[in-house]
Amino acid sequence: MKLGAALIATLLAGCSIGAAPAPVADLIIRGGTVYTGDAAPFTGDVAIKDDRIVAVGPNLTTAATRTIDAKGMIVAPGFIDPHTHAGPWLASADPQTRLIPAFLLQGVTTAFIGNDGGGSTDVAKVLASPATKPVGLNFVTYVGFGTIREAVIGSANRAPTPAELDREKALVAKGMCEGAIGLSTGLFYAPQSFSKTDEVIALSAEAAKRGGYYDSHIRDESSYTVGLAAAIDEIIAIGRATGMPVHVSHIKALGVDVQGQAPAIIAKIDAARAAGVNITASQYPWSASGTSLVASLVPLWAQDGGTAALIKRFDTPALQTKLRADMTENMRKRGGPATLLVTEGQYRGKYLSQIATAMKTDPISAAIALIRVHDSATVSFNMSEADIAAFMRQPWVMTDSDASGGHPRVWGTFARKYAKYVVADKVISLRDFIERSSSVTAKWFGLAGRGELKTGNFADVVVFDPKTYAARATYEQATLPAAGVRTVVVNGVVAVDKGALTGKAAGRALPHVPTRGTCP
């Protein structure tokens, strides 16, 4: 029987003999040292199709449309940052800003926003934003105590009335039912600092009953009010009272009065964990914190009522002696005017001591003059390396950036932690760095399908050069991108290729699913 030419061609096209196998993956990353996030490293491959990992292992035979050669590179889960201030960047009108280049170029693929009590009460709107404004990385959001207290009580230093407390609780419940992962607080900052523990517990309980997490910039990281140890006791008490997981953001011993207290704080947290409190912490690897001049220097009593009330106090002669004395004491706790670096405005890049000299006045007068114009972002050198290392070694301490403008931690946190504390100082191992920057965070916060390189998980991956991965950002040049990241994949899409941004925005909002039966 004779077959037509067309039929023969059709049969040959469907025959596998001598033909290359059809690709079963979109992308395969080959030959790197793979850290899965939950096992010892091995030399092998990661195969990706659509937004998922379809195979992980040594010498995969999986065919793919594209192959990335990762020989000599580290292949790890995309990093997860549980404390940032990236909300405005993710909501920006500028598509480039929404990519969050500072994070992608370090290998960060997921960020938490709404920290320090600043989370929006309109959680649904925040989580819906990527539908019309695509973003470069995944994000989780908190509902914020500060936002809630401002909306219900304002800036006053007082407790809520029973009716106001009910309104606050209702806003927490609303945020949780709209997809917030939990309640964040910034108890150091006014007006949140005016709250008592019972108010915080009442609101936290609303998040707890919906499966939420409690995250806090604790009431005092130094000796400003209750002191560091008592502030840790407070968050432990909140965890014990509500039964919910509680998290100390950017744990530190801030200022000359508490430097050296890290071992005692670690022992306190370890004891609470042994007693059943699910408490963890995160940390950025910098010896300087970032805040504002008001938060650094102005006593809480002078912040009662907000900015207008503060300025009025500056102009009240009867208050000058006490106000200046308290500001001088707070400046001492931070290490003096030569440790406070202003990072915005006319005096950007100058220390308060230098600004005072330029103004031909004393440091407190210089600070008041600046605050009258604008509460400038400020970098404060106030931590000891011994405390930083002690906290970093704890298995319950994750990596965070506390990313906010003017500080190099935005552009360099994860890269710096690797280069300084893994390679140079050998404080922690490479595996510890990777897992506490990815899988430990994902597991504790319940981010299903994230944080590990395993079959079926979402394809969030970073490939970096162990010889060159490092921060380039400095306190003087805070926006220099990190070096050494070769490839970043977000939900299966290559976001960084050969060290450069591709411009592809593949990030997603990650709503938390509240406990069933607790929402309308």
C-alpha positions as CSV (number, residue, x, y, z in Angstrom):
1,M,0.0,0.0,0.0
2,K,1.3,3.4,-0.9
3,L,1.0,6.3,1.5
4,G,0.6,9.9,0.5
5,A,3.5,12.2,1.2
6,A,1.4,14.3,3.5
7,L,0.4,11.3,5.6
8,I,4.0,10.1,5.8
9,A,5.1,13.6,7.1
10,T,2.3,13.5,9.7
11,L,3.4,10.1,11.0
12,L,7.1,11.1,11.1
13,A,6.2,14.3,13.0
14,G,4.5,12.3,15.7
15,C,7.3,9.7,16.0
16,S,9.8,10.0,18.9
17,I,12.5,8.0,17.2
18,G,15.5,10.2,16.7
19,A,13.6,13.4,17.8
20,A,14.3,15.6,20.8
21,P,11.8,15.0,23.6
22,A,9.2,17.7,23.9
23,P,10.0,20.2,26.7
24,V,8.2,19.4,30.0
25,A,9.4,22.5,31.8
26,D,9.6,26.1,31.0
27,L,12.9,26.6,32.8
28,I,15.6,24.5,34.4
29,I,18.3,25.9,36.6
30,R,21.2,23.4,36.3
31,G,24.3,22.5,38.2
32,G,24.2,24.9,41.1
33,T,24.7,24.2,44.8
34,V,21.0,23.8,45.8
35,Y,19.8,24.7,49.3
36,T,16.2,23.6,49.4
37,G,15.4,25.3,52.7
38,D,15.0,22.1,54.5
39,A,17.9,19.8,53.7
40,A,21.7,19.7,53.3
41,P,22.9,21.2,50.1
42,F,23.6,19.2,47.0
43,T,24.8,19.9,43.4
44,G,21.7,19.7,41.2
45,D,18.9,21.2,39.3
46,V,15.5,23.0,39.7
47,A,12.9,22.6,37.0
48,I,10.0,25.1,36.7
49,K,6.8,25.0,34.7
50,D,4.2,27.8,34.8
51,D,4.4,29.1,38.4
52,R,5.5,25.9,40.1
53,I,8.6,23.8,40.8
54,V,8.1,20.5,39.0
55,A,11.3,18.8,40.0
56,V,14.3,19.2,42.2
57,G,17.4,17.0,42.4
58,P,20.8,16.0,41.1
59,N,21.2,15.4,37.4
60,L,17.6,15.8,36.4
61,T,16.7,14.5,33.0
62,T,13.9,17.0,32.7
63,A,13.8,18.8,29.3
64,A,13.0,22.5,29.3
65,T,12.5,25.4,27.0
66,R,15.2,27.4,28.7
67,T,18.3,26.3,30.7
68,I,20.2,28.5,33.1
69,D,23.7,27.4,33.9
70,A,24.2,27.8,37.7
71,K,27.6,26.0,38.1
72,G,29.5,27.6,40.9
73,M,26.3,29.5,42.1
74,I,24.1,29.1,45.1
75,V,20.5,28.2,44.3
76,A,18.1,29.0,47.1
77,P,14.4,29.7,47.9
78,G,13.5,33.4,47.2
79,F,14.1,35.3,50.4
80,I,11.2,36.4,52.6
81,D,11.4,39.7,54.5
82,P,8.9,39.8,57.4
83,H,9.3,43.5,58.2
84,T,9.4,46.3,55.6
85,H,7.9,49.6,54.9
86,A,7.4,48.9,51.2
87,G,3.6,49.5,51.1
88,P,3.9,52.9,49.4
89,W,6.3,51.5,46.8
90,L,4.0,48.6,46.0
91,A,1.1,51.0,45.6
92,S,3.1,53.6,43.5
93,A,1.9,54.9,40.2
94,D,5.4,54.2,38.8
95,P,5.7,50.6,37.4
96,Q,9.5,50.7,38.1
97,T,9.0,51.6,41.7
98,R,6.4,48.8,42.1
99,L,9.1,46.2,41.0
100,I,11.0,47.0,44.2
101,P,14.4,46.8,42.6
102,A,16.2,47.1,45.9
103,F,14.6,43.8,47.0
104,L,14.7,41.8,43.8
105,L,18.4,42.6,43.3
106,Q,19.1,40.9,46.6
107,G,16.9,37.9,45.9
108,V,13.9,38.9,48.0
109,T,10.7,37.6,46.5
110,T,8.2,38.1,49.3
111,A,7.8,41.0,51.7
112,F,5.5,41.9,54.6
113,I,4.0,45.4,54.8
114,G,1.9,47.3,57.3
115,N,4.4,46.8,60.1
116,D,5.0,49.0,63.2
117,G,1.3,49.5,63.5
118,G,1.1,51.3,60.2
119,G,-1.0,48.7,58.3
120,S,-4.1,50.1,56.4
121,T,-7.6,49.3,57.8
122,D,-8.7,48.9,54.2
123,V,-6.9,45.6,53.7
124,A,-9.1,44.5,50.8
125,K,-8.0,47.5,48.8
126,V,-4.3,46.9,49.6
127,L,-4.6,43.2,48.5
128,A,-6.6,44.1,45.4
129,S,-4.0,46.6,44.1
130,P,-1.8,44.3,42.0
131,A,-4.8,43.6,39.8
132,T,-4.5,47.0,38.3
133,K,-0.9,47.9,39.4
134,P,1.3,44.8,38.9
135,V,4.1,44.4,41.5
136,G,7.5,42.8,41.4
137,L,7.2,40.6,44.4
138,N,4.7,38.8,46.6
139,F,3.5,40.6,49.7
140,V,1.6,40.0,52.9
141,T,0.0,42.8,54.9
142,Y,-0.9,43.4,58.5
143,V,-3.7,45.6,59.8
144,G,-2.1,48.2,62.0
145,F,-2.8,49.3,65.6
146,G,-1.4,52.8,65.0
147,T,-3.8,53.3,62.1
148,I,-6.7,52.0,64.1
149,R,-5.9,54.1,67.2
150,E,-5.5,57.3,65.1
151,A,-8.9,56.6,63.4
152,V,-10.7,56.0,66.7
153,I,-9.0,58.0,69.3
154,G,-6.6,60.4,67.5
155,S,-3.3,61.5,69.0
156,A,-4.5,61.9,72.6
157,N,-2.7,60.2,75.5
158,R,-5.6,58.4,77.0
159,A,-7.3,55.0,77.2
160,P,-10.2,54.2,74.9
161,T,-13.7,54.4,76.2
162,P,-15.6,51.1,76.1
163,A,-17.3,52.2,72.9
164,E,-14.0,53.2,71.3
165,L,-12.5,49.9,72.3
166,D,-15.3,48.1,70.5
167,R,-14.7,50.2,67.4
168,E,-11.0,49.3,67.5
169,K,-11.8,45.6,67.9
170,A,-14.2,45.8,65.0
171,L,-11.5,47.3,62.7
172,V,-9.1,44.5,63.6
173,A,-11.8,42.0,62.8
174,K,-12.5,43.7,59.5
175,G,-8.9,43.7,58.5
176,M,-8.5,40.0,59.4
177,C,-11.6,39.1,57.4
178,E,-10.3,41.0,54.4
179,G,-7.0,39.0,54.4
180,A,-4.6,40.6,56.9
181,I,-2.1,38.1,58.3
182,G,-2.4,39.6,61.8
183,L,-2.1,42.8,63.9
184,S,1.0,44.8,63.9
185,T,2.0,47.3,66.6
186,G,4.6,50.0,67.1
187,L,4.3,50.5,70.8
188,F,7.3,52.8,70.9
189,Y,5.6,55.3,68.7
190,A,3.0,57.8,69.7
191,P,0.0,57.5,69.8
192,Q,0.4,53.7,70.1
193,S,2.8,54.3,73.0
194,F,-0.2,55.8,74.9
195,S,-1.9,52.4,75.1
196,K,-1.8,50.0,78.0
197,T,-1.2,46.3,77.6
198,D,-4.9,45.4,78.2
199,E,-5.9,47.5,75.2
200,V,-3.3,45.7,73.0
201,I,-4.4,42.3,74.3
202,A,-8.1,43.1,73.6
203,L,-7.3,43.9,70.0
204,S,-4.8,41.1,69.5
205,A,-7.5,38.6,70.7
206,E,-9.6,39.7,67.6
207,A,-6.7,38.7,65.4
208,A,-6.0,35.5,67.4
209,K,-9.5,34.1,67.0
210,R,-9.1,34.4,63.2
211,G,-5.8,32.6,63.1
212,G,-3.7,35.8,63.0
213,Y,-0.2,36.7,64.1
214,Y,1.0,39.5,66.4
215,D,4.0,41.5,65.2
216,S,5.5,44.3,67.3
217,H,8.1,47.0,67.4
218,I,8.1,46.6,71.1
219,R,7.4,49.3,73.6
220,D,11.0,50.0,74.4
221,E,14.2,48.6,72.8
222,S,16.3,50.8,75.1
223,S,15.7,52.7,78.4
224,Y,13.3,55.3,77.2
225,T,10.2,54.2,79.2
226,V,9.7,50.7,80.6
227,G,13.1,49.4,79.4
228,L,14.0,46.5,77.0
229,A,13.5,43.6,79.5
230,A,10.0,44.8,80.5
231,A,9.0,45.4,76.8
232,I,10.0,41.7,76.1
233,D,7.9,40.7,79.1
234,E,4.9,42.6,77.7
235,I,5.0,40.8,74.3
236,I,5.4,37.4,76.1
237,A,2.3,38.4,78.2
238,I,0.4,39.2,75.0
239,G,1.3,35.8,73.6
240,R,0.3,34.0,76.8
241,A,-3.0,35.9,77.1
242,T,-4.2,35.4,73.6
243,G,-2.5,32.0,72.7
244,M,-1.4,33.5,69.4
245,P,2.1,33.5,67.8
246,V,3.9,36.7,68.7
247,H,6.9,38.2,66.9
248,V,9.5,40.7,68.0
249,S,10.5,42.8,64.9
250,H,14.1,44.0,64.4
251,I,15.1,42.7,67.8
252,K,18.0,44.7,69.3
253,A,19.6,46.3,72.4
254,L,19.5,49.9,71.4
255,G,21.7,52.5,73.2
256,V,24.4,52.7,75.7
257,D,22.2,51.8,78.7
258,V,21.2,48.4,77.4
259,Q,24.1,47.3,75.2
260,G,25.3,43.9,76.4
261,Q,21.8,42.8,77.5
262,A,21.3,40.4,74.5
263,P,22.1,37.2,76.5
264,A,19.6,38.1,79.2
265,I,16.9,38.8,76.6
266,I,17.7,35.6,74.7
267,A,17.4,33.6,78.0
268,K,14.0,35.3,78.7
269,I,12.6,34.4,75.3
270,D,14.0,30.9,75.5
271,A,12.2,30.4,78.8
272,A,9.0,31.7,77.4
273,R,9.3,29.3,74.4
274,A,10.0,26.4,76.7
275,A,6.8,27.4,78.7
276,G,4.7,27.2,75.5
277,V,4.6,30.8,74.2
278,N,5.1,30.7,70.4
279,I,7.5,33.7,70.2
280,T,10.1,34.5,67.5
281,A,12.0,37.5,66.3
282,S,13.6,39.0,63.3
283,Q,16.7,41.2,62.9
284,Y,18.5,43.4,60.4
285,P,22.3,43.1,60.3
286,W,23.3,46.7,60.9
287,S,24.7,48.5,63.9
288,A,22.6,51.6,63.2
289,S,18.8,51.8,63.4
290,G,16.6,54.1,61.3
291,T,13.8,56.3,62.6
292,S,13.2,60.0,62.9
293,L,14.5,62.9,64.9
294,V,11.2,63.1,66.9
295,A,11.2,59.4,67.7
296,S,14.9,59.6,68.6
297,L,14.9,62.6,70.8
298,V,11.5,64.0,71.9
299,P,10.0,62.5,75.1
300,L,6.6,60.9,74.8
301,W,4.9,63.5,77.0
302,A,5.8,66.2,74.5
303,Q,4.3,64.2,71.6
304,D,0.8,64.0,73.1
305,G,-1.6,65.6,70.6
306,G,0.6,65.3,67.5
307,T,2.9,67.7,65.6
308,A,1.0,70.9,66.2
309,A,0.9,70.3,70.0
310,L,4.6,69.5,69.9
311,I,5.5,72.7,68.1
312,K,3.4,74.7,70.6
313,R,5.4,73.1,73.4
314,F,8.6,74.2,71.7
315,D,7.3,77.7,72.0
316,T,6.1,77.5,75.7
317,P,8.8,79.1,77.9
318,A,7.6,77.2,81.0
319,L,8.3,73.8,79.3
320,Q,11.8,74.6,77.9
321,T,13.9,73.4,80.8
322,K,12.2,70.0,81.1
323,L,11.8,69.5,77.4
324,R,15.5,70.3,76.6
325,A,16.6,68.2,79.6
326,D,14.6,65.1,78.4
327,M,15.8,65.5,74.8
328,T,19.4,65.8,76.1
329,E,18.9,62.6,78.0
330,N,17.5,60.7,75.0
331,M,20.4,62.0,72.9
332,R,22.8,60.6,75.5
333,K,21.0,57.2,75.4
334,R,21.6,57.1,71.7
335,G,25.3,57.8,72.1
336,G,25.4,61.6,71.6
337,P,25.0,64.0,68.6
338,A,27.9,62.4,66.7
339,T,25.9,59.2,66.3
340,L,22.7,60.7,64.8
341,L,22.9,61.0,61.0
342,V,20.2,63.0,59.2
343,T,19.3,61.3,55.9
344,E,17.0,63.8,54.2
345,G,16.5,67.5,53.6
346,Q,19.0,70.3,53.6
347,Y,21.4,68.6,56.0
348,R,21.2,65.1,54.4
349,G,24.4,63.2,55.1
350,K,25.3,65.3,58.2
351,Y,25.5,64.2,61.8
352,L,23.6,66.3,64.3
353,S,26.9,67.5,65.8
354,Q,27.9,68.8,62.4
355,I,24.5,70.4,61.8
356,A,24.8,72.2,65.2
357,T,28.2,73.5,64.2
358,A,26.9,74.7,60.9
359,M,24.0,76.4,62.6
360,K,26.3,77.8,65.3
361,T,24.2,76.5,68.1
362,D,23.9,73.4,70.4
363,P,22.7,70.0,69.2
364,I,19.3,70.2,70.9
365,S,18.6,73.6,69.4
366,A,19.6,72.3,66.0
367,A,17.3,69.3,66.4
368,I,14.4,71.5,67.3
369,A,15.1,73.8,64.3
370,L,15.0,70.8,62.0
371,I,11.8,69.3,63.6
372,R,10.0,72.6,63.1
373,V,10.5,72.3,59.4
374,H,10.2,68.5,59.0
375,D,10.7,65.4,61.2
376,S,13.8,64.2,59.3
377,A,14.6,60.6,58.8
378,T,17.6,59.7,60.9
379,V,20.1,56.9,61.2
380,S,21.3,56.3,64.8
381,F,24.4,54.3,65.5
382,N,23.5,52.6,68.8
383,M,24.1,48.8,68.7
384,S,27.0,46.6,69.6
385,E,28.4,43.9,67.4
386,A,28.4,41.4,70.3
387,D,24.6,41.9,70.7
388,I,23.9,41.7,67.0
389,A,25.8,38.4,66.8
390,A,24.2,36.9,69.9
391,F,20.7,37.5,68.5
392,M,21.6,36.3,65.1
393,R,22.8,32.9,66.3
394,Q,19.3,32.1,67.7
395,P,17.3,29.6,65.6
396,W,14.2,31.6,66.2
397,V,15.6,34.8,64.7
398,M,14.7,35.5,61.1
399,T,16.2,38.0,58.7
400,D,14.3,41.3,58.2
401,S,15.3,44.7,56.6
402,D,12.9,47.2,58.3
403,A,13.3,48.8,54.9
404,S,12.6,52.5,55.0
405,G,14.1,55.4,53.1
406,G,17.5,56.8,53.9
407,H,19.0,53.7,55.4
408,P,21.2,51.2,53.4
409,R,19.2,48.3,54.9
410,V,16.7,48.9,52.0
411,W,19.2,48.0,49.3
412,G,21.6,45.8,51.2
413,T,20.3,43.8,54.2
414,F,20.3,40.2,52.9
415,A,23.5,40.7,50.9
416,R,25.2,42.3,53.9
417,K,24.1,39.5,56.3
418,Y,25.7,37.0,53.9
419,A,28.9,38.9,53.2
420,K,29.6,40.1,56.7
421,Y,28.1,37.6,59.1
422,V,28.5,34.4,57.0
423,V,31.6,34.9,55.0
424,A,33.7,37.5,56.9
425,D,32.8,37.1,60.6
426,K,31.5,33.5,60.5
427,V,28.7,34.2,63.0
428,I,26.3,31.8,61.2
429,S,26.5,29.2,58.5
430,L,25.4,29.7,54.9
431,R,22.6,27.1,55.4
432,D,21.4,29.0,58.5
433,F,21.4,32.3,56.6
434,I,19.4,30.8,53.8
435,E,16.8,29.0,55.9
436,R,16.3,31.9,58.4
437,S,15.8,34.1,55.3
438,S,13.3,31.8,53.7
439,S,11.9,28.6,55.0
440,V,11.9,29.4,58.7
441,T,9.9,32.6,58.0
442,A,7.5,30.8,55.6
443,K,6.8,28.0,58.0
444,W,6.3,30.1,61.1
445,F,4.0,32.6,59.3
446,G,2.1,29.8,57.4
447,L,3.0,30.9,53.9
448,A,1.9,27.7,52.2
449,G,3.9,26.7,49.2
450,R,6.6,29.3,49.8
451,G,10.1,29.3,51.3
452,E,11.3,25.9,50.1
453,L,12.5,24.4,46.8
454,K,10.4,21.4,46.5
455,T,8.1,19.8,43.9
456,G,4.7,21.5,43.9
457,N,5.8,24.7,45.6
458,F,5.6,28.1,44.0
459,A,8.7,28.9,41.9
460,D,10.3,31.7,43.9
461,V,14.1,31.2,43.5
462,V,17.3,33.2,43.8
463,V,20.6,32.3,42.2
464,F,23.6,34.2,43.6
465,D,27.4,34.1,43.3
466,P,28.9,33.1,46.6
467,K,32.1,34.9,45.7
468,T,30.6,38.3,45.0
469,Y,27.2,38.5,46.8
470,A,27.5,41.5,49.0
471,A,25.9,44.8,49.9
472,R,27.2,47.9,48.1
473,A,24.9,50.4,49.9
474,T,26.5,52.4,52.7
475,Y,25.2,55.0,55.2
476,E,26.6,57.7,52.9
477,Q,25.3,56.1,49.6
478,A,22.2,54.2,50.7
479,T,20.7,53.4,47.3
480,L,23.5,51.3,45.7
481,P,22.2,48.0,44.6
482,A,23.6,44.7,45.9
483,A,26.1,42.8,43.9
484,G,26.2,39.1,43.1
485,V,22.6,38.1,42.3
486,R,22.5,36.4,38.9
487,T,18.9,35.2,38.6
488,V,15.6,35.8,40.5
489,V,12.4,33.9,39.7
490,V,9.1,35.1,41.1
491,N,6.1,32.7,40.6
492,G,7.9,31.1,37.7
493,V,8.8,34.3,35.9
494,V,12.4,35.5,35.6
495,A,12.5,38.9,37.3
496,V,16.3,39.2,37.3
497,D,18.3,37.8,34.5
498,K,22.1,37.8,34.3
499,G,22.1,40.3,37.2
500,A,19.7,42.8,35.6
501,L,16.0,43.5,36.1
502,T,13.8,42.1,33.3
503,G,11.0,44.5,34.1
504,K,8.5,41.7,34.5
505,A,6.1,42.2,37.5
506,A,5.1,38.7,38.6
507,G,4.4,39.3,42.2
508,R,1.1,38.5,44.0
509,A,-0.8,39.6,47.0
510,L,-0.9,36.8,49.5
511,P,-4.1,37.1,51.6
512,H,-4.3,35.3,54.9
513,V,-7.3,33.0,55.1
514,P,-9.0,33.6,58.5
515,T,-10.2,30.8,60.7
516,R,-13.5,29.5,59.4
517,G,-16.7,30.7,61.2
518,T,-15.2,33.9,62.5
519,C,-16.0,36.2,59.5
520,P,-19.3,37.1,57.9
